[in-house]
Amino acid sequence: MPDFNQRLYSWIHECQYLVILSSSTDEPDFAKVRFKELYWLVA
């Protein structure tokens, strides 16, 4: 898969964004759900 590295790179960036989002908002559950979606997308 030639695009795997690009997907992983994008995934890491979105995870960093979600960590910031979940630590600065009252909706950490949203970040958790999104994280699970991304995990299954990559896995």
Secondary structure as UniProt FT lines:
FT   TURN            2..3
FT   HELIX           4..23
FT   HELIX           28..42
//
